[in-house]
Amino acid sequence: MREDAVDFNRDESADAVAEVVVSLLEREPARDLQLWPSLIDSGLLAVAVPERFGGDGMGLLEVSALLMELATDAVAVPALPTFGFGVLPLLSQLSDELAERVLAEVGKGTVLTAALNEPGVPFTTAPTTKAVRTGDTVRITGRKVGVIYAEQARWILVPTDSGVALVESVAPGVEILPVTGSAGIPEATLVLEDVEIPADQLLPDALPTLHRYALASIGAVADGLLAGALKLTAEHVRTRHQFGRALAEFQAVAQQIADLYVVSRTLHVAAESACWALAQDDSSPEHQRRLDEDLDVLAYWAAAEVPRAMQKCHHLHGGLGADITHPMHRYYSQAKDLARLLGGAGLRLDLLGARCSSI
């Protein structure tokens, strides 16, 4: 339990971002890449872009509000990788010249992503991808899997044995092999063969920062997905009648909805806590330990409890939940893909257990 008082309520800037997202989704019917141009026009993609590049200069709390609200409607656009895997981790890592090349274009719709996983090793902390420096250049060789929106991305953050490499997706030696995820979100295997980048695009100390922002952002998306699915399910059992009564009036159904509410609220607290901790300017060992604990709890909850909760939502929808034209399918599929991206519940429980046993 934290000894200091923490207020997880959104501040005015995060509220404003959330309101713009809600207003946009009320006007626009698209929930996939067709919505991306409208997000550009709304100015939302400039939220985290530094002010010197024409952006709003906001941080994780505003971005997490944006990601959560998009996920509440199960919107499938590259906001998660662009902000959570790209912009936020890079803000403190790039030279002014490189930041202008990369970050200044995000508000205009440029997509960023990161290759977080290697074959059999999700969120690897010891990448086998090689980075060999020769003078002012670095050559990258390796293989990454499960890279979301790789085909759409202009820049890809690639963890290597010497740091995180910032690689252009069209660079010679980069091969993007599309694969299919359950949610229909573009995904790929990334093969790099002697990909040459300037030495200033290799960021030696960026991997922990990348992982932290990625976990916090995934947690915000999981939070929104479950909140949206719960709202959808509660409305279904309220309005659907059987044997002359609304489904919500049956005790077994009411108990399951109550269980879902508890899971959703717990996830929300975990997501808000982790995002708040990561947003603080505190480099003390105690704060960093607490932060990593919060992120591990959030990752486990997203990988283990959210898919289970989605199964209950499916069950309460009956046959409608299995219909891919029904909105429930989007929530469940995206939640499953997030759990897979995190490495699954077993891995996350092992990591959380290892942290607890070392205290």
C-alpha positions in Angstrom: 0.0 0.0 0.0 1.4 3.4 -0.9 1.9 5.7 2.1 1.5 8.9 0.0 -2.0 10.0 -1.1 -2.6 9.5 -4.8 -5.4 11.1 -6.8 -6.1 9.0 -9.9 -8.8 11.3 -11.2 -8.1 12.7 -14.7 -6.8 16.2 -14.8 -8.3 18.8 -17.1 -5.9 18.0 -20.0 -6.6 14.3 -19.9 -10.4 15.0 -19.6 -10.2 17.3 -22.7 -8.4 14.6 -24.7 -11.0 12.0 -23.7 -13.9 14.3 -24.6 -12.4 14.9 -28.1 -12.1 11.2 -28.6 -15.7 10.5 -27.5 -17.0 13.4 -29.7 -15.1 12.0 -32.7 -16.4 8.5 -32.2 -20.0 9.8 -32.0 -19.6 11.4 -35.4 -17.6 8.8 -37.2 -18.8 5.3 -37.8 -15.5 3.7 -38.8 -13.7 1.6 -36.1 -10.7 0.6 -38.2 -7.9 2.2 -40.3 -10.5 4.2 -42.1 -10.8 6.3 -38.9 -7.1 7.3 -39.0 -7.6 10.3 -41.3 -10.2 11.7 -39.0 -7.9 11.3 -36.0 -5.3 13.3 -38.0 -7.8 16.0 -38.7 -8.9 16.2 -35.1 -5.4 17.0 -33.9 -5.4 14.0 -31.5 -2.3 12.5 -33.1 -0.3 15.6 -32.0 -1.2 15.1 -28.3 2.3 13.8 -27.3 4.3 15.6 -30.0 6.6 18.2 -28.4 5.4 21.8 -28.7 8.5 22.8 -30.7 7.3 20.5 -33.5 3.8 21.9 -33.5 2.3 19.4 -31.0 0.6 19.7 -27.7 3.5 18.4 -25.6 1.3 16.2 -23.4 2.5 13.0 -21.7 1.4 9.5 -20.7 -1.7 10.5 -18.7 -3.2 12.2 -21.7 -2.1 9.4 -24.0 -3.6 6.8 -21.7 -6.9 8.6 -21.7 -6.8 8.7 -25.5 -6.0 5.0 -25.8 -8.6 4.0 -23.2 -11.4 5.9 -24.9 -10.5 4.4 -28.3 -10.5 1.0 -26.8 -13.8 1.5 -25.1 -15.3 1.3 -28.7 -12.8 -1.4 -29.7 -11.2 0.9 -32.3 -8.5 -0.9 -34.3 -6.0 1.9 -35.4 -2.3 2.1 -34.8 -2.6 4.5 -31.8 -1.2 2.0 -29.3 2.1 1.3 -31.2 2.5 4.9 -32.4 2.3 6.4 -28.9 3.0 3.6 -26.4 5.7 1.8 -28.4 7.1 4.8 -30.3 6.5 8.5 -29.3 6.5 8.2 -25.5 9.7 6.0 -25.2 11.5 8.2 -27.7 10.8 11.6 -26.1 13.8 11.5 -23.8 16.1 9.5 -26.1 16.5 11.4 -29.4 18.7 14.2 -30.5 16.9 17.4 -31.6 17.7 16.6 -35.3 16.5 13.0 -35.1 13.4 14.0 -33.1 12.4 16.5 -35.8 12.7 13.7 -38.4 10.6 11.2 -36.4 8.3 12.9 -33.9 7.4 16.0 -35.9 5.6 13.8 -38.5 3.4 11.9 -36.0 0.8 14.6 -36.0 0.5 14.2 -39.7 -0.3 10.5 -39.4 3.1 8.8 -39.5 2.9 5.5 -37.7 5.5 4.1 -35.4 5.7 0.6 -33.8 8.2 -1.6 -31.9 9.4 -5.2 -32.4 9.0 -6.2 -28.8 9.1 -10.0 -29.2 11.5 -12.5 -30.6 10.6 -16.1 -31.4 9.7 -17.8 -28.1 10.7 -14.8 -26.0 8.0 -12.1 -25.6 9.2 -8.7 -24.3 12.7 -10.0 -24.4 15.2 -8.3 -22.0 18.2 -10.0 -23.6 17.6 -9.6 -27.4 19.5 -12.0 -29.7 19.1 -9.5 -32.6 22.7 -8.2 -33.3 23.8 -4.6 -33.7 27.4 -4.3 -35.0 28.9 -0.8 -35.0 31.5 0.2 -37.6 32.5 3.8 -37.4 29.4 6.0 -37.8 27.1 3.2 -38.9 25.5 0.2 -37.2 24.3 -3.0 -38.9 21.3 -4.8 -37.6 20.6 -8.5 -38.1 17.8 -10.6 -36.5 14.2 -11.8 -36.5 11.2 -10.4 -34.6 7.7 -11.7 -34.4 4.2 -10.3 -33.6 5.1 -6.8 -34.8 1.7 -4.9 -35.0 1.2 -2.4 -37.8 4.7 -3.1 -39.2 3.5 -2.6 -42.8 1.9 0.7 -41.9 4.8 2.0 -39.8 7.5 4.5 -41.1 9.7 3.8 -38.1 10.2 0.6 -36.1 12.0 0.4 -32.7 14.1 -2.8 -32.7 15.6 -4.0 -29.5 19.1 -5.4 -30.1 22.0 -6.7 -28.0 23.4 -3.2 -27.9 20.3 -1.1 -27.4 17.2 -0.1 -29.3 17.7 0.6 -33.0 15.4 3.1 -34.7 14.9 1.5 -38.2 13.0 2.9 -41.2 10.6 0.2 -42.4 11.7 0.8 -46.0 15.5 0.5 -45.3 17.4 -2.0 -47.5 17.5 -5.4 -45.7 14.2 -5.0 -43.9 11.7 -7.7 -44.8 8.1 -7.6 -43.5 6.2 -10.9 -43.6 2.5 -10.3 -42.9 0.7 -12.7 -40.5 -2.9 -12.9 -39.4 -4.1 -12.1 -35.8 -7.5 -13.0 -34.4 -8.6 -9.3 -34.3 -7.7 -8.6 -37.9 -5.1 -6.0 -36.8 -2.1 -6.0 -39.2 0.8 -7.9 -37.8 4.0 -9.2 -39.2 7.3 -11.1 -38.7 10.2 -8.7 -39.1 13.4 -10.0 -40.7 16.5 -7.8 -40.7 19.6 -8.7 -42.6 22.5 -6.3 -42.3 20.2 -3.3 -42.1 22.4 -0.2 -42.0 21.5 2.7 -39.8 23.4 5.8 -38.6 25.0 5.3 -35.2 22.8 8.0 -33.6 19.8 5.8 -34.3 21.0 3.2 -31.8 19.8 4.1 -28.4 21.9 2.1 -25.8 19.8 2.6 -22.7 16.3 2.7 -24.2 15.0 -0.8 -23.7 13.7 -0.5 -20.1 11.9 2.7 -21.0 10.4 1.1 -24.1 9.1 -1.9 -22.1 7.7 0.3 -19.3 5.7 2.6 -21.7 4.6 -0.4 -23.8 3.2 -2.2 -20.7 1.5 0.9 -19.4 -0.1 1.6 -22.8 -1.2 -2.0 -23.3 -2.8 -1.8 -19.8 -4.7 1.4 -20.8 -6.0 -0.3 -23.9 -7.0 -3.5 -21.9 -8.8 -1.2 -19.4 -10.8 0.4 -22.2 -11.6 -2.9 -23.9 -13.0 -4.4 -20.8 -15.0 -1.3 -19.8 -16.5 -1.2 -23.3 -17.3 -4.9 -23.3 -18.9 -4.7 -19.8 -21.1 -1.8 -20.9 -22.2 -3.7 -24.0 -23.0 -6.8 -22.0 -24.8 -5.0 -19.3 -27.1 -3.3 -21.9 -27.7 -6.7 -23.5 -28.8 -8.4 -20.4 -30.9 -5.4 -19.4 -32.9 -5.3 -22.6 -32.9 -9.0 -23.6 -35.9 -11.0 -22.3 -36.4 -14.6 -21.6 -39.4 -16.3 -20.0 -41.0 -12.9 -19.8 -38.1 -11.4 -17.7 -35.0 -9.4 -18.5 -31.9 -11.5 -18.3 -30.5 -9.1 -15.7 -33.3 -10.1 -13.3 -32.0 -13.7 -13.1 -29.7 -14.2 -10.1 -27.0 -16.1 -11.9 -26.8 -13.4 -14.6 -26.7 -10.6 -12.0 -23.8 -12.4 -10.1 -21.8 -12.7 -13.3 -22.2 -9.1 -14.2 -21.2 -8.2 -10.7 -18.0 -10.3 -11.1 -17.2 -8.6 -14.3 -17.6 -5.2 -12.7 -15.1 -6.1 -10.0 -12.6 -7.3 -12.6 -13.1 -4.1 -14.6 -12.7 -1.8 -11.7 -9.6 -3.7 -10.4 -8.0 -3.4 -13.9 -8.8 0.3 -14.0 -7.1 0.9 -10.7 -4.1 -1.1 -11.8 -3.9 0.8 -15.1 -4.3 4.2 -13.5 -1.7 3.4 -10.8 0.9 2.2 -13.2 0.4 5.1 -15.6 0.5 7.6 -12.7 3.7 6.1 -11.4 5.4 6.1 -14.8 4.4 9.7 -15.4 6.1 10.9 -12.2 9.5 12.6 -12.5 11.1 10.4 -9.8 14.2 8.4 -10.4 14.7 7.1 -6.8 15.2 3.4 -6.5 12.1 3.1 -4.3 9.9 4.7 -6.8 11.3 2.6 -9.7 10.7 -0.6 -7.7 7.1 0.4 -7.0 6.7 1.3 -10.7 7.9 -2.0 -11.9 5.7 -3.8 -9.4 2.7 -1.9 -10.6 3.5 -2.7 -14.2 3.9 -6.4 -13.5 0.6 -6.5 -11.7 -1.1 -4.7 -14.6 0.5 -7.0 -17.2 -0.7 -10.1 -15.4 -4.2 -8.8 -15.0 -4.4 -7.8 -18.7 -3.0 -11.2 -19.8 -5.0 -13.4 -17.3 -8.2 -11.8 -16.1 -9.2 -9.8 -19.2 -9.6 -12.8 -21.5 -11.5 -14.7 -18.8 -13.8 -11.7 -18.3 -14.3 -11.5 -22.1 -15.4 -15.2 -22.1 -18.1 -14.3 -19.6 -19.3 -11.4 -21.7 -19.5 -13.8 -24.7 -21.4 -16.3 -22.6 -23.9 -13.7 -21.4 -24.5 -12.6 -25.0 -25.4 -16.2 -26.0 -25.2 -16.9 -29.7 -24.8 -13.2 -30.5 -21.4 -13.1 -28.9 -20.0 -15.6 -31.4 -21.2 -13.6 -34.4 -18.3 -11.8 -36.0 -20.6 -9.0 -37.2 -21.5 -8.2 -33.6 -19.3 -5.7 -31.7 -18.5 -8.2 -28.9 -16.3 -10.1 -31.3 -14.0 -7.0 -31.7 -13.5 -6.7 -27.9 -12.7 -10.3 -27.3 -10.4 -10.7 -30.3 -8.4 -7.6 -29.4 -8.1 -8.7 -25.7 -6.8 -12.1 -26.8 -4.2 -10.5 -29.1 -3.0 -8.2 -26.3 -2.6 -11.2 -24.0 -0.6 -13.0 -26.7 1.6 -9.8 -27.2 2.3 -9.8 -23.5 3.4 -13.4 -23.6 0.4 -14.9 -22.0 -0.8 -15.3 -18.4 1.7 -18.0 -17.5 4.7 -15.9 -18.3 3.3 -12.8 -16.6 2.6 -14.8 -13.4 6.1 -16.2 -13.5 7.6 -12.7 -13.8 5.3 -11.4 -11.0 6.2 -14.3 -8.8 9.9 -13.8 -9.4 9.6 -10.2 -8.3 7.6 -11.1 -5.2 10.1 -13.8 -4.2 13.0 -11.4 -4.6 11.6 -8.8 -2.1 
